[in-house]
């Protein structure tokens, strides 16, 4: 295609398009690569369409690159495996979803004229194995601030749909089964990320012959193929953004990477590899090596701590996990692609798990506290003095008493120091966790630490 200026890296293409009226950034899958590899290019929108429309089907493997801070239309990726959902009517589900979405948009943003399904362009690339549709919503005179605002709105909208359905005692229109039979979502909430590549109208994925075409259920007005192409774009074809009303929802990073509400804004953070340190001028990894070693054991094999930060005010260490270890206590399995976080709660002697999966983030999932082993607990300042006397000692005494002669034939009280009974003490960690929760709820932990 003569109209294209081609780049090896996406960032180079995005930089080239800056300040060029009518320019769009596209990505194309490399044939035969088999790993999703792509090249990137810039072109004027109209020139691109003229050449793109003449390409044979096998060569139309293009995606719109949505810049992270560009205004955009609301877009949705809808999909489910038909084998796992034999009784689901995809078109009927999408119709229900769009009716609810139009009402929600009109209500939340107080639109002067209520929206209808005619404001939503629906494209379809379904196959016998998979239901797949894209929706691009046109709100007259308005555009979303960026993809993160769209994602925040859609995450909240899906959560509300499910909450309403639960209260009514029925399933929602977005509830489907994943390939493995576990609960899934019709709406892919993972597409609202930085530099998202969104497949173009008339394009297929590389090696497949299932192009996006206008769905038979779409009620969006069509005047010409060229106009339809422009209307199918998420961001590149929005003209006159300066005169449009900008729709905002949440902060820019609330969806791309859900933030943790673990501490006040002024809480001190220590970034891995950064220069900030805590009050003792020692990185948290050095202050709490046993904690890091234990978390590394938890995620082995396959996982690693990619980065972490320490929140001194709430005594938490937030660890971002990379690699193949993506276990989520919500779905009881490893996520296919979204990574997880392990948060060490030093004040309560354990850790819990959160994750970046949009569905888990939408419900604010956080696992139960998982207690640290005793050898890790005793390395924490608040647990190695007053805590031992108030909590550990009574458990040690009970275990120790059971081991006296005349009970189970154990050794006498002078034969071993209680500290040598670590294995037996560890067996009571469940009791310790319960006791910790009770003490914390009663405000006793503050006295122990003072």
C-alpha positions in Angstrom: 0.0 0.0 0.0 1.7 3.2 -1.3 -0.1 5.4 1.3 1.6 3.8 4.3 4.7 5.0 6.1 5.8 1.9 7.8 7.6 1.5 11.2 9.0 -1.4 13.1 7.8 -0.1 16.5 4.4 1.2 17.5 5.8 4.1 19.4 7.5 5.4 16.3 4.2 5.3 14.3 2.3 7.1 17.1 5.0 9.8 17.2 4.8 10.2 13.4 1.0 10.7 13.5 1.2 13.5 16.1 0.1 16.9 14.7 -0.9 15.5 11.3 -4.6 16.2 10.6 -6.4 13.2 9.2 -3.6 10.8 10.1 -4.3 7.4 11.6 -2.1 4.7 13.0 -2.6 1.1 11.9 -1.1 -2.2 12.8 -1.0 -5.3 10.6 -0.3 -8.9 11.5 2.8 -10.4 9.9 1.8 -13.4 7.8 3.2 -16.7 8.9 4.7 -15.3 12.1 2.3 -17.4 14.1 2.9 -15.3 17.3 0.8 -12.3 16.7 3.8 -10.2 15.5 2.8 -7.0 13.8 4.2 -4.0 11.9 2.9 -0.5 12.2 2.2 2.4 9.9 0.7 5.8 9.5 -1.5 7.0 6.7 -4.1 9.6 5.9 -7.5 8.1 6.7 -9.1 8.7 3.3 -6.0 7.5 1.3 -5.8 4.4 3.5 -9.5 3.5 2.8 -9.1 3.9 -0.9 -6.3 1.3 -1.0 -7.5 -0.9 1.8 -10.9 -1.4 0.2 -9.2 -2.9 -2.9 -7.1 -5.4 -1.0 -8.0 -9.1 -1.3 -9.5 -10.7 1.8 -6.3 -12.5 2.8 -4.4 -9.3 3.0 -6.9 -7.4 5.1 -5.4 -8.1 8.5 -5.4 -4.5 9.9 -6.1 -3.0 13.3 -6.7 0.6 14.4 -4.2 1.7 17.0 -6.0 3.7 19.6 -3.6 6.3 21.2 -3.9 6.2 25.1 -4.9 9.9 25.6 -6.9 10.5 22.4 -10.7 11.2 22.6 -12.6 8.2 21.4 -16.0 6.6 20.9 -17.4 3.9 23.3 -16.4 0.6 21.9 -17.1 -3.0 23.0 -15.7 -6.4 22.2 -18.3 -9.2 22.6 -17.4 -12.9 22.4 -18.1 -16.3 23.7 -17.4 -19.9 22.7 -20.5 -21.5 21.2 -19.6 -25.0 22.4 -19.6 -23.9 26.0 -22.9 -21.9 25.5 -25.1 -24.1 23.3 -28.3 -22.4 24.5 -27.1 -18.8 24.3 -28.6 -16.6 21.6 -25.8 -14.2 21.0 -27.8 -11.7 18.9 -30.6 -11.6 21.5 -28.1 -11.1 24.3 -26.5 -8.2 22.4 -29.9 -6.6 21.8 -30.6 -6.7 25.5 -27.2 -5.3 26.3 -27.5 -2.4 23.9 -30.9 -1.4 25.2 -29.6 -1.3 28.7 -26.4 0.5 27.6 -28.3 3.2 25.8 -30.4 3.9 28.9 -27.3 3.9 31.1 -25.5 6.4 28.8 -28.5 8.7 28.6 -29.0 8.6 32.3 -25.4 8.9 33.6 -24.4 11.7 31.2 -27.8 13.4 31.2 -28.1 13.5 27.4 -30.6 15.9 26.1 -31.9 13.3 23.6 -32.1 9.6 24.7 -30.0 7.2 22.7 -31.4 4.3 20.8 -29.8 1.1 19.3 -29.6 3.1 16.1 -26.6 4.9 17.6 -24.6 1.7 17.9 -22.8 0.3 14.8 -22.6 -3.5 15.3 -20.0 -5.5 13.3 -19.9 -9.3 13.3 -17.1 -11.9 12.6 -18.8 -14.9 14.2 -17.9 -18.4 13.2 -19.5 -21.8 14.1 -17.0 -22.0 17.0 -17.1 -18.5 18.3 -19.6 -15.7 18.6 -17.8 -12.4 18.0 -19.0 -8.9 17.5 -17.7 -5.3 17.9 -19.9 -2.4 18.8 -19.0 1.3 18.3 -21.4 3.7 19.9 -21.9 7.2 18.5 -23.1 9.8 21.0 -24.0 12.9 19.0 -21.7 15.9 19.8 -19.8 13.9 22.5 -16.8 11.7 22.8 -15.1 10.0 25.7 -11.9 11.5 27.1 -9.8 8.4 26.4 -9.9 4.6 26.4 -9.5 4.5 30.2 -12.7 6.5 30.7 -14.5 4.1 28.4 -13.2 1.2 30.3 -14.2 2.6 33.7 -17.7 3.3 32.4 -18.1 -0.2 30.9 -16.6 -2.0 34.0 -19.1 -0.1 36.2 -22.0 -0.8 33.8 -21.3 -4.5 33.6 -21.1 -4.7 37.4 -24.4 -2.9 37.7 -26.1 -5.2 35.2 -24.9 -8.2 37.2 -26.0 -6.7 40.5 -29.5 -5.9 39.2 -29.8 -9.5 37.9 -28.7 -10.9 41.2 -31.3 -8.9 43.1 -34.0 -10.1 40.7 -32.9 -13.7 41.0 -31.8 -14.3 37.4 -28.7 -14.2 35.2 -27.7 -11.1 33.4 -27.3 -10.6 29.7 -23.5 -10.6 30.0 -23.3 -13.9 31.9 -21.8 -16.7 29.7 -19.6 -19.6 30.3 -15.9 -19.5 29.4 -14.3 -22.3 27.3 -13.5 -24.4 30.4 -17.1 -24.0 31.7 -16.2 -21.5 34.4 -18.2 -18.2 34.7 -17.3 -15.8 32.0 -18.5 -12.4 30.6 -19.9 -11.6 27.2 -18.1 -8.2 27.3 -14.3 -8.4 27.1 -13.3 -5.8 29.7 -9.6 -6.3 28.9 -9.7 -4.1 25.7 -9.5 -0.7 27.4 -5.7 -0.5 27.7 -2.9 1.6 26.4 -2.4 1.6 22.6 -5.1 -1.0 22.1 -5.2 -2.5 18.6 -8.8 -2.9 17.6 -9.6 -4.8 14.4 -10.8 -2.8 11.4 -14.0 -3.2 9.5 -13.5 -5.9 6.7 -10.4 -7.3 8.4 -9.8 -10.8 9.6 -7.3 -12.2 12.0 -4.2 -13.5 10.2 -4.8 -17.0 8.8 -8.6 -16.8 9.2 -11.4 -15.8 6.8 -13.8 -14.2 9.2 -13.8 -10.5 8.4 -15.8 -7.9 10.4 -18.9 -7.0 8.5 -22.1 -5.2 9.4 -24.2 -7.4 11.6 -27.7 -8.3 10.3 -29.1 -6.9 13.5 -27.4 -3.5 13.3 -29.7 -0.6 13.0 -27.0 2.0 12.5 -27.7 4.2 9.4 -25.4 3.5 6.4 -24.9 5.9 3.6 -21.8 4.7 1.9 -18.9 2.2 2.3 -16.4 5.0 2.8 -18.6 6.7 5.5 -19.2 3.3 7.1 -15.5 2.8 7.4 -15.0 6.2 9.1 -18.0 5.4 11.5 -16.4 2.1 12.4 -13.2 3.7 13.8 -12.9 4.2 17.5 -10.7 7.4 17.5 -9.1 8.2 14.2 -12.2 9.6 12.5 -13.4 11.9 15.3 -13.3 15.4 13.8 -13.8 18.7 15.7 -13.0 17.3 19.2 -12.3 20.8 20.5 -16.0 21.7 20.0 -17.3 18.4 21.4 -18.5 17.7 25.0 -16.0 15.3 26.6 -17.4 12.5 28.6 -15.2 11.5 31.6 -15.4 8.6 33.9 -12.8 7.8 36.5 -9.1 8.6 36.3 -6.8 7.7 33.4 -5.3 4.7 35.1 -8.3 3.2 36.9 -8.9 0.6 34.2 -5.6 0.1 32.5 -4.2 -1.0 35.8 -6.7 -1.0 38.7 -5.2 0.9 41.6 -5.3 -0.4 45.2 -7.1 1.7 47.8 -4.7 0.5 50.5 -3.4 3.7 52.1 -3.8 7.5 52.1 -2.2 9.4 49.2 0.5 10.7 51.5 1.6 7.1 52.4 5.2 6.6 51.7 6.1 4.3 48.8 9.3 2.5 48.0 9.6 1.5 44.3 11.7 -1.5 43.4 15.0 -0.3 42.1 14.0 3.3 43.0 15.8 5.8 45.2 13.0 6.2 47.9 13.5 4.4 51.1 11.7 4.1 54.4 12.4 5.8 57.7 15.4 3.6 58.4 16.9 4.4 54.9 16.7 0.7 54.1 14.7 -0.9 51.3 11.7 -3.0 52.3 13.3 -6.1 50.7 16.2 -5.7 53.1 13.9 -5.0 56.1 11.7 -8.0 55.5 13.7 -10.6 53.6 11.8 -13.5 55.1 8.5 -12.1 53.7 10.0 -11.8 50.2 11.5 -15.2 50.3 8.1 -16.7 51.4 6.2 -14.9 48.6 8.8 -16.1 46.1 8.3 -19.7 47.3 4.5 -19.2 46.9 4.8 -18.3 43.3 7.4 -20.9 42.4 7.8 -22.3 39.9 7.0 -20.0 37.0 6.4 -16.7 38.8 8.6 -13.8 39.9 8.1 -10.5 41.6 8.3 -8.0 38.8 8.1 -4.9 40.9 6.8 -3.9 44.4 6.2 -0.9 46.5 5.9 -0.5 50.3 3.2 1.5 52.0 4.6 2.5 55.3 1.4 3.9 56.8 -0.6 0.7 56.4 2.4 -1.6 56.6 1.7 -3.3 53.3 4.0 -4.5 50.5 2.3 -4.7 47.1 4.0 -7.2 44.8 3.3 -7.3 41.1 3.7 -10.9 39.8 5.0 -11.7 36.4 5.6 -15.0 34.6 3.3 -18.0 34.3 2.1 -17.9 37.9 -1.3 -16.1 37.7 -3.4 -18.1 40.3 -6.6 -16.3 41.4 -8.5 -17.3 44.4 -11.7 -15.9 42.9 -11.8 -18.2 39.8 -9.8 -21.0 41.6 -7.3 -21.3 38.7 -4.6 -19.4 36.9 -5.7 -16.6 34.7 -5.0 -17.1 31.0 -3.3 -13.7 30.5 -4.0 -11.2 33.3 -1.4 -11.0 36.0 -2.0 -11.0 39.8 -0.8 -9.1 42.8 0.2 -10.5 46.2 -0.1 -7.9 49.1 1.8 -8.7 52.2 -0.2 -7.2 55.2 2.6 -7.0 57.8 0.3 -5.6 60.5 -1.9 -8.7 60.4 0.8 -11.3 59.7 -0.2 -12.6 56.3 -0.8 -11.8 52.6 -3.8 -11.7 50.2 -4.2 -11.8 46.5 -5.8 -9.3 44.0 -5.5 -9.3 40.3 -5.7 -7.2 37.1 -8.4 -9.3 35.5 -11.2 -6.9 34.6 -14.0 -9.1 35.9 -12.2 -9.7 39.2 -11.4 -6.0 39.5 -15.0 -5.1 38.7 -16.2 -6.8 41.8 -13.3 -5.6 43.9 -12.1 -9.1 44.6 -9.6 -9.6 47.4 -8.8 -13.1 48.7 -8.9 -14.0 52.4 -5.8 -13.3 54.5 -3.4 -16.2 54.2 -1.2 -16.3 57.4 2.5 -16.3 57.2 4.4 -19.4 58.6 5.6 -18.9 62.1 9.3 -18.5 61.1 8.2 -15.5 58.9 5.9 -14.0 61.6 8.7 -13.9 64.1 10.9 -11.8 61.8 8.3 -9.0 61.9 8.9 -6.4 64.7 5.4 -6.3 65.9 5.3 -10.1 66.3 8.6 -10.8 68.0 8.0 -9.2 71.4 4.7 -8.3 72.9 2.9 -10.4 70.3 4.8 -13.5 71.4 3.7 -13.0 75.0 0.1 -12.2 74.3 -0.7 -14.6 71.5 2.0 -17.1 70.7 2.8 -18.0 74.3 -0.7 -19.3 75.2 -0.6 -21.5 72.1 2.9 -22.7 72.9 1.8 -23.5 76.5 -1.2 -25.6 75.3 0.9 -27.5 72.9 3.6 -27.9 75.5 1.1 -29.1 78.1 -0.2 -31.8 75.7 3.4 -33.1 75.3 3.9 -33.7 79.1 4.4 -37.3 80.4 1.1 -39.0 81.1 -0.7 -37.4 78.2 0.6 -38.7 74.9 3.9 -40.0 76.2 5.8 -36.9 75.3 8.9 -35.5 76.9 8.8 -33.7 80.2 8.8 -29.9 80.5 12.5 -29.6 81.1 13.5 -31.7 78.1 13.1 -29.0 75.4 12.6 -25.3 75.2 9.3 -24.2 73.6 11.1 -22.6 70.8 12.1 -26.0 69.5 8.5 -26.9 69.0 8.2 -24.9 65.8 6.5 -27.7 63.8 3.8 -28.1 66.4 3.3 -24.4 66.8 2.8 -24.1 63.0 -0.1 -26.5 63.2 -2.0 -23.9 65.2 -1.7 -21.1 62.6 -5.4 -21.3 61.9 -6.1 -20.5 65.5 -3.5 -17.7 65.4 -5.2 -16.1 62.4 -8.6 -16.2 64.3 -7.0 -14.8 67.4 -5.3 -12.0 65.3 -8.7 -11.0 63.8 -10.3 -11.0 67.3 -7.5 -8.9 68.8 -7.5 -6.5 65.8 -11.3 -6.1 66.1 -11.1 -5.4 69.8 -8.3 -2.9 69.4 -5.9 -5.0 71.3 -3.2 -5.2 68.6 -2.4 -1.5 69.2 -1.6 -2.2 72.8 0.6 -5.1 71.8 2.6 -3.0 69.4 3.0 -0.1 71.8 
